[in-house]
Amino acid sequence: MYPPAPVLPEILRQHAEQAAFLWTVYDRAMLYPEENPELDGLRLARLLERLEAHLDGLRVAGAEGLRVAKARFGEYPEAGELFVVRMLQPGAEELRVAALDVERVRAYLKASGRK
């Protein structure tokens, strides 16, 4: 058995930033598809792949990934950052963004005081 890989806080911060940004882009595209018509099904799928990869990068780091995401949310208490924190909570490991009810996610973020 190999020892666990070292955790690189700077890389985790980048994962958290990118995941929050990509969620914001995805949410806006779903809410206002007419604003960005070139964001077709293929491009949305690629965006989701990137978002999932960043979330997975944080999940692999376990508690340290969640800590970094929470710290990022503390610095920038925005909807994207809260979304990332929520996706890293225990029990959310199997959640995939494409399967989420975006309306419910928006309602959760709004109820938590975020746009």
N, C-alpha and C positions, 0 to 999 in steps of 0.2 A: 504494500500500500504506500502510495506517495503522500508526503506531507501536503497540506493545503497550499495552494498558490498564494503568494503574498498579495495583500490588498494594496492597491495604488490609489490613494485618495483623490489625486488629480484626475485620474481616468474616471473614477466614480462620479466626480463632480461633473465632468463632461457628459457622461451618460445621463445624469439627472437633468442637466441643462437642455440637452438635445431632446430627451423624451418629453419634457415640458413644452418645448417649442413645437415639436411635431404634433403633440396632442392639440395644441392651439390651432395649428394649420389644419389638421384633420377636422376638428370641430367646426371651424369657420367654413370649410369646404362643404361640410354636411348641412350646415345651416343656410348658407348662401351659395348654392352651386352655380348660380348665374354669374357670380363675380369672377370665377376662374374656370371658364369652360374647357380649357386645355387640360385641366386636372380630371382626366377621364378615368374609367375603371382601372386601366393598367397602372396609371400613375398613382391613383389612390392605393392600389394594392402594394406598390413599391413603398409608398409613404408608410403604410401600416407595417410592412416588413422592417423598415428602419426603426419605427417606434418600438415594435416588439423586441428588436435586437437590443436597443438601449435599455428597455425594462429588464430583459433577461440578464444583461451585464450587471445591473444592480441586484437582481435576485440572486445571482451566483455568489455575490459577496455577502449574502445573508444579512445579519444584523448591521454590519458596517455599511452596506448599501442603503438600508433604511435610515441609518443615522445620517449619512451624507444627504439623502433626499430631504429629510426633516430639516437639516441645517440650511439647505438651499431654500426651502419653503420659509424658514425663519427670516432669511435675508430678503426674499422676494415672495411675499404672501399673495401669489396670483393663482388663478384657476389651474394653469398647467402644472405648476409645482405641487398644488394640492392633489391633483389627479395622480401624479407620480407617487406621492406618499400613500395615497389610498390603494394604488395597484400593488404596493409592496407590503401591505398589511398581511398578517397571518390569515390564511384561508383564501387569499386572492392569487395564489401561485398559479393556478390553472386558468385564470381569467385571460381571455384574449380580447383585444380591443375591438376587433371586427364583430365579435359576438355581443358586445355591450349594447344596451338600449341607450343611445346617445341622449335622448330626452331625459331619462332618469339620471344620467350622469350630470347633465346640466342642472337639473333640479337639486341634486345633492350639492354641487359646487355653489349654487346660488344660496341654498339654505345655510351653507357654511360661510357665507359672506363674500363669495368670490364670483366674478362674472363668468 
